[in-house]
């Protein structure tokens, strides 16, 4: 099957990833598993083109001390405004990353800000 995988890959300008090569081979009547196409492409040294570039948003410092767990993983509060927790997230957009931070009241499960 290696010659067929190579043919489909080369016929499509060497940009098809495993899933697209597998789909094209299915359309042409070949009964082959997607994982087999992936293995054959790895053996042939073929890899499709993936748009964009990988972005690493966090570079952790292994030497830095971890902050103490102030609530010992008990995220339950007996009354409002006794325990606030925070979280932040990064969202990929067309123009870059957007970072959002949240402060949540653990008793009411309400976003404060």
Backbone as a printed PyTorch tensor [residue, N CA C, xyz], in Angstrom:
tensor([[[  0.8130,  -1.2050,   0.0000],
         [  0.0000,   0.0000,   0.0000],
         [  0.8580,   1.2720,   0.0000]],

        [[  2.1480,   1.1390,   0.2810],
         [  2.9970,   2.3290,   0.3030],
         [  2.9910,   3.0760,  -1.0240]],

        [[  3.0680,   2.3530,  -2.1740],
         [  3.0220,   3.1120,  -3.4400],
         [  1.7270,   3.8960,  -3.6290]],

        [[  0.6050,   3.3410,  -3.1620],
         [ -0.6700,   4.0440,  -3.3020],
         [ -0.7310,   5.2700,  -2.3950]],

        [[ -0.2390,   5.1320,  -1.1700],
         [ -0.2100,   6.2810,  -0.2580],
         [  0.6840,   7.3640,  -0.8340]],

        [[  1.8490,   6.9860,  -1.3510],
         [  2.7770,   7.9530,  -1.9460],
         [  2.1330,   8.6320,  -3.1450]],

        [[  1.4110,   7.8490,  -3.9800],
         [  0.7630,   8.4080,  -5.1710],
         [ -0.2960,   9.4380,  -4.7920]],

        [[ -1.1570,   9.0920,  -3.8190],
         [ -2.2180,  10.0190,  -3.4040],
         [ -1.6010,  11.2720,  -2.7900]],

        [[ -0.5950,  11.1030,  -1.9560],
         [  0.0540,  12.2380,  -1.3130],
         [  0.7000,  13.1570,  -2.3500]],

        [[  1.4420,  12.5720,  -3.3020],
         [  2.1250,  13.3680,  -4.3290],
         [  1.1320,  14.0240,  -5.2920]],

        [[  0.0310,  13.3330,  -5.5920],
         [ -0.9590,  13.8760,  -6.5250],
         [ -1.6760,  15.0910,  -5.9460]],

        [[ -1.6240,  15.2600,  -4.6450],
         [ -2.3020,  16.3800,  -3.9980],
         [ -1.3120,  17.3890,  -3.4650]],

        [[ -0.2550,  17.6200,  -4.2270],
         [  0.7420,  18.6650,  -3.9700],
         [  1.4580,  18.5080,  -2.6250]],

        [[  1.4600,  17.2690,  -2.0910],
         [  2.1620,  16.9540,  -0.8540],
         [  1.6830,  17.7960,   0.3360]],

        [[  0.3840,  18.1060,   0.3500],
         [ -0.1520,  18.8910,   1.4460],
         [ -1.1730,  18.1170,   2.2770]],

        [[ -1.6410,  16.9810,   1.7920],
         [ -2.6680,  16.2320,   2.5060],
         [ -2.1220,  15.6370,   3.7910]],

        [[ -2.9020,  15.7640,   4.8530],
         [ -2.5790,  15.1010,   6.1170],
         [ -3.1800,  13.6930,   6.0750]],

        [[ -2.9450,  12.9200,   7.1320],
         [ -3.3600,  11.5160,   7.1520],
         [ -4.8410,  11.3580,   6.8470]],

        [[ -5.6750,  12.1650,   7.4950],
         [ -7.1180,  12.0190,   7.3060],
         [ -7.5330,  12.2290,   5.8650]],

        [[ -6.9470,  13.2040,   5.1940],
         [ -7.3290,  13.4800,   3.8090],
         [ -6.8030,  12.4110,   2.8570]],

        [[ -5.6030,  11.8980,   3.1030],
         [ -5.0870,  10.8000,   2.2710],
         [ -5.9920,   9.5860,   2.4350]],

        [[ -6.3720,   9.2870,   3.6880],
         [ -7.2410,   8.1440,   3.9540],
         [ -8.5890,   8.2990,   3.2620]],

        [[ -9.1790,   9.4970,   3.3480],
         [-10.4720,   9.7340,   2.6890],
         [-10.3630,   9.5630,   1.1730]],

        [[ -9.2940,  10.0680,   0.5760],
         [ -9.1190,   9.9400,  -0.8650],
         [ -8.9710,   8.4640,  -1.2540]],

        [[ -8.2260,   7.7170,  -0.4490],
         [ -8.0750,   6.2940,  -0.7420],
         [ -9.4020,   5.5580,  -0.5870]],

        [[-10.2280,   5.9530,   0.3720],
         [-11.5630,   5.3540,   0.5170],
         [-12.4110,   5.6340,  -0.7170]],

        [[-12.3420,   6.8850,  -1.2150],
         [-13.1070,   7.2390,  -2.4230],
         [-12.6530,   6.4260,  -3.6220]],

        [[-11.3650,   6.0850,  -3.6620],
         [-10.8300,   5.3090,  -4.7860],
         [-11.0560,   3.8110,  -4.6190]],

        [[-11.6680,   3.3970,  -3.5100],
         [-12.0260,   1.9950,  -3.3450],
         [-11.0500,   1.1570,  -2.5390]],

        [[-10.0430,   1.7500,  -1.9420],
         [ -9.0980,   0.9990,  -1.1190],
         [ -9.6910,   0.8090,   0.2740]],

        [[ -9.6360,  -0.4160,   0.7780],
         [-10.1320,  -0.7110,   2.1190],
         [ -8.9390,  -0.7210,   3.0670]],

        [[ -8.6820,   0.4340,   3.6800],
         [ -7.5260,   0.5830,   4.5520],
         [ -7.9300,   1.4410,   5.7440]],

        [[ -7.3690,   1.1310,   6.8950],
         [ -7.6820,   1.8760,   8.1130],
         [ -6.8920,   3.1860,   8.1410]],

        [[ -7.4700,   4.1680,   8.8320],
         [ -6.8030,   5.4690,   8.9310],
         [ -5.4810,   5.3600,   9.6770]],

        [[ -5.4480,   4.5210,  10.7260],
         [ -4.1990,   4.3590,  11.4700],
         [ -3.1230,   3.7160,  10.6010]],

        [[ -3.5300,   2.8620,   9.6630],
         [ -2.5570,   2.2460,   8.7470],
         [ -1.9930,   3.2840,   7.7860]],

        [[ -2.8540,   4.1990,   7.3240],
         [ -2.3710,   5.2700,   6.4530],
         [ -1.3710,   6.1400,   7.2240]],

        [[ -1.6670,   6.4380,   8.4790],
         [ -0.7500,   7.2180,   9.3000],
         [  0.5870,   6.5270,   9.4760]],

        [[  0.5610,   5.2280,   9.7380],
         [  1.8050,   4.4670,   9.8970],
         [  2.6020,   4.4430,   8.6060]],

        [[  1.9160,   4.2190,   7.4820],
         [  2.6050,   4.1900,   6.1920],
         [  3.1990,   5.5530,   5.8550]],

        [[  2.4760,   6.6240,   6.1500],
         [  3.0130,   7.9600,   5.8780],
         [  4.2390,   8.2340,   6.7420]],

        [[  4.2100,   7.7970,   8.0020],
         [  5.3910,   7.9530,   8.8690],
         [  6.5680,   7.1660,   8.3130]],

        [[  6.2990,   5.9320,   7.8600],
         [  7.3640,   5.1010,   7.2880],
         [  7.9680,   5.7460,   6.0470]],

        [[  7.1100,   6.4150,   5.2630],
         [  7.5860,   7.0770,   4.0460],
         [  8.1960,   8.4460,   4.3210]],

        [[  8.0860,   8.9230,   5.5330],
         [  8.6120,  10.2430,   5.8640],
         [  7.7560,  11.3660,   5.3150]],

        [[  6.4710,  11.1010,   5.1320],
         [  5.5490,  12.1000,   4.5840],
         [  4.7250,  12.7110,   5.6960]],

        [[  4.5360,  14.0140,   5.6290],
         [  3.7160,  14.7160,   6.6000],
         [  3.0080,  15.8470,   5.8750]],

        [[  1.7230,  15.9620,   6.0980],
         [  0.9640,  17.0100,   5.4330],
         [  1.2480,  18.3740,   6.0210]],

        [[  0.6950,  19.3830,   5.3920],
         [  0.8770,  20.7600,   5.8320],
         [ -0.2230,  21.1060,   6.8290]],

        [[  0.1700,  21.6780,   7.9690],
         [ -0.7750,  22.1190,   8.9800],
         [ -0.6950,  23.6330,   9.0470]],

        [[ -1.8440,  24.2800,   8.9330],
         [ -1.8680,  25.7430,   8.9290],
         [ -1.4940,  26.3020,  10.2870]],

        [[ -0.9150,  27.4640,  10.2690],
         [ -0.5530,  28.1330,  11.5070],
         [  0.7280,  27.5740,  12.0950]],

        [[  1.1180,  28.1380,  13.1900],
         [  2.3050,  27.6490,  13.8630],
         [  1.9520,  27.3900,  15.3200]],

        [[  2.5940,  26.4080,  15.9170],
         [  2.2770,  26.1500,  17.3240],
         [  2.7490,  27.3080,  18.2030]],

        [[  1.9100,  27.6940,  19.1310],
         [  2.2210,  28.8070,  20.0140],
         [  2.2920,  28.2800,  21.4380]],

        [[  3.3690,  28.5740,  22.1140],
         [  3.5180,  28.1870,  23.5030],
         [  3.2290,  29.4260,  24.3390]],

        [[  2.1250,  29.3860,  25.0800],
         [  1.7070,  30.5680,  25.8260],
         [  2.3030,  30.6220,  27.2210]],

        [[  2.7490,  29.4750,  27.7410],
         [  3.2840,  29.4400,  29.0950],
         [  4.6170,  28.7120,  29.1040]],

        [[  5.5980,  29.3330,  29.6950],
         [  6.8970,  28.6930,  29.8840],
         [  7.1130,  28.6260,  31.3960]],

        [[  6.9410,  27.4390,  31.9560],
         [  7.0170,  27.3060,  33.4050],
         [  8.4630,  27.2380,  33.8640]],

        [[  8.6910,  27.7480,  35.0440],
         [ 10.0110,  27.7240,  35.6640],
         [ 10.0140,  26.6060,  36.6970]],

        [[ 10.7150,  25.5240,  36.3970],
         [ 10.7300,  24.3700,  37.2930],
         [ 11.4340,  24.6830,  38.6090]],

        [[ 12.3080,  25.6700,  38.6180],
         [ 13.0540,  26.0100,  39.8290],
         [ 12.2360,  26.8800,  40.7860]],

        [[ 11.1950,  27.5210,  40.2880],
         [ 10.3870,  28.4040,  41.1390],
         [  9.5330,  27.5850,  42.1060]],

        [[  9.3310,  28.1260,  43.2780],
         [  8.5020,  27.4540,  44.2780],
         [  7.0310,  27.5810,  43.9090]],

        [[  6.2800,  26.5220,  44.1230],
         [  4.8430,  26.5560,  43.8700],
         [  4.1500,  27.3170,  44.9970]],

        [[  3.1100,  28.0820,  44.6750],
         [  2.3940,  28.7930,  45.7480],
         [  1.6870,  27.8000,  46.6730]],

        [[  1.5180,  28.1770,  47.9060],
         [  0.8520,  27.3140,  48.8710],
         [ -0.6350,  27.1970,  48.5610]],

        [[ -1.2030,  26.0500,  48.8710],
         [ -2.6290,  25.8140,  48.6880],
         [ -3.3460,  26.3500,  49.9200]],

        [[ -3.9160,  27.5280,  49.8260],
         [ -4.5130,  28.2080,  50.9760],
         [ -5.8190,  27.5730,  51.4420]],

        [[ -6.5160,  26.8440,  50.5680],
         [ -7.8110,  26.2810,  50.9510],
         [ -7.7750,  24.7590,  51.0250]],

        [[ -6.6190,  24.1670,  50.9110],
         [ -6.4150,  22.7120,  50.9290],
         [ -7.4300,  21.9860,  50.0480]],

        [[ -7.6440,  22.5350,  48.8680],
         [ -8.4980,  21.9600,  47.8230],
         [ -9.9530,  21.8100,  48.2450]],

        [[-10.3940,  22.5350,  49.2610],
         [-11.7910,  22.5180,  49.6970],
         [-12.4590,  23.7940,  49.1810]],

        [[-13.0940,  23.6940,  48.0340],
         [-13.6780,  24.8680,  47.3970],
         [-15.1450,  25.0440,  47.8080]],

        [[-15.3930,  25.0160,  49.0890],
         [-16.7380,  25.2060,  49.6210],
         [-16.6660,  26.3030,  50.6820]],

        [[-17.5620,  27.2420,  50.5870],
         [-17.5890,  28.3410,  51.5630],
         [-18.9110,  28.2960,  52.3170]],

        [[-18.8950,  28.5800,  53.6390],
         [-20.1330,  28.5400,  54.4240],
         [-21.0330,  29.7570,  54.2030]],

        [[-20.4840,  30.8460,  53.6560],
         [-21.2790,  32.0580,  53.4580],
         [-20.6860,  32.8450,  52.2860]],

        [[-21.4340,  33.8090,  51.7700],
         [-20.9180,  34.6160,  50.6680],
         [-19.6860,  35.4200,  51.0790]],

        [[-18.8520,  35.7090,  50.1230],
         [-17.6590,  36.5440,  50.2760],
         [-16.6470,  36.0030,  51.2860]],

        [[-16.6500,  34.7070,  51.5390],
         [-15.6590,  34.1200,  52.4300],
         [-14.5340,  33.4460,  51.6620]],

        [[-14.8240,  32.9990,  50.4360],
         [-13.7980,  32.3510,  49.6170],
         [-13.9900,  32.7540,  48.1630]],

        [[-12.9880,  33.4080,  47.6380],
         [-12.9760,  33.7470,  46.2270],
         [-11.8840,  32.9340,  45.5690]],

        [[-12.1600,  32.4400,  44.3930],
         [-11.1610,  31.7260,  43.6110],
         [-11.0250,  32.4360,  42.2750]],

        [[ -9.9010,  32.2310,  41.6320],
         [ -9.6810,  32.9050,  40.3490],
         [ -9.1910,  31.9040,  39.3190]],

        [[ -9.3810,  32.2740,  38.0860],
         [ -8.9370,  31.4530,  36.9720],
         [ -8.6600,  32.3860,  35.8050]],

        [[ -7.8020,  31.9520,  34.9170],
         [ -7.5860,  32.7130,  33.6900],
         [ -7.4550,  31.7500,  32.5340]],

        [[ -7.7330,  32.2700,  31.3490],
         [ -7.7520,  31.4460,  30.1520],
         [ -7.2080,  32.2680,  28.9940]],

        [[ -6.5940,  31.5810,  28.0440],
         [ -6.1660,  32.2590,  26.8240],
         [ -6.9800,  31.7030,  25.6590]],

        [[ -7.4430,  32.5960,  24.8150],
         [ -8.2840,  32.2410,  23.6820],
         [ -7.5850,  32.6980,  22.4080]],

        [[ -7.3900,  31.7790,  21.4770],
         [ -6.7480,  32.1140,  20.2130],
         [ -7.7420,  32.8400,  19.3140]],

        [[ -7.3210,  33.9560,  18.7410],
         [ -8.1350,  34.6950,  17.7820],
         [ -7.3210,  34.8660,  16.5090]],

        [[ -7.9280,  35.4350,  15.4800],
         [ -7.2100,  35.6250,  14.2240],
         [ -6.0360,  36.5930,  14.3840]],

        [[ -6.1450,  37.5230,  15.2980],
         [ -5.0940,  38.5330,  15.4290],
         [ -4.1290,  38.2450,  16.5730]],

        [[ -4.3090,  37.1380,  17.2760],
         [ -3.4150,  36.7940,  18.3780],
         [ -4.1890,  36.1450,  19.5030]],

        [[ -3.6640,  36.2510,  20.6970],
         [ -4.3140,  35.6510,  21.8550],
         [ -5.0060,  36.7190,  22.6940]],

        [[ -6.1330,  36.3440,  23.2620],
         [ -6.8620,  37.1910,  24.2050],
         [ -6.8330,  36.4640,  25.5400]],

        [[ -6.4790,  37.1660,  26.5820],
         [ -6.4080,  36.5740,  27.9040],
         [ -7.5630,  37.0960,  28.7390]],

        [[ -8.2500,  36.1860,  29.4380],
         [ -9.3670,  36.5670,  30.2910],
         [ -9.1240,  36.0060,  31.6840]],

        [[ -9.4170,  36.8020,  32.7070],
         [ -9.2730,  36.3770,  34.0970],
         [-10.6230,  36.5050,  34.7830]],

        [[-10.9090,  35.5770,  35.6760],
         [-12.1840,  35.5570,  36.3820],
         [-11.9400,  35.4480,  37.8830]],

        [[-12.7540,  36.1340,  38.6510],
         [-12.7900,  35.9740,  40.1090],
         [-14.1860,  35.4750,  40.4400]],

        [[-14.2550,  34.3360,  41.1480],
         [-15.5280,  33.6630,  41.3970],
         [-15.7460,  33.5170,  42.8890]],

        [[-16.9470,  33.8310,  43.3520],
         [-17.3240,  33.5820,  44.7330],
         [-17.6750,  32.1010,  44.8510]],

        [[-16.9420,  31.3570,  45.6790],
         [-17.1410,  29.9030,  45.7820],
         [-18.4920,  29.5360,  46.3760]],

        [[-19.0710,  30.3760,  47.2140],
         [-20.3620,  30.0660,  47.8250],
         [-21.4910,  30.1850,  46.8050]],

        [[-21.5110,  31.2700,  46.0510],
         [-22.6000,  31.5110,  45.1050],
         [-22.2950,  31.0110,  43.6950]],

        [[-21.0530,  30.6030,  43.4470],
         [-20.6340,  30.2140,  42.0810],
         [-20.9690,  31.3380,  41.1120]],

        [[-20.6570,  32.5500,  41.5070],
         [-20.9900,  33.7390,  40.7420],
         [-19.6970,  34.4570,  40.3640]],

        [[-19.5910,  34.8540,  39.1140],
         [-18.4160,  35.5750,  38.6650],
         [-18.5020,  37.0120,  39.1610]],

        [[-17.5220,  37.3970,  39.9780],
         [-17.5190,  38.7380,  40.5410],
         [-16.8480,  39.7310,  39.6230]],

        [[-15.8780,  39.2870,  38.8920],
         [-15.1820,  40.2130,  38.0130],
         [-14.1920,  39.5180,  37.1330]]])
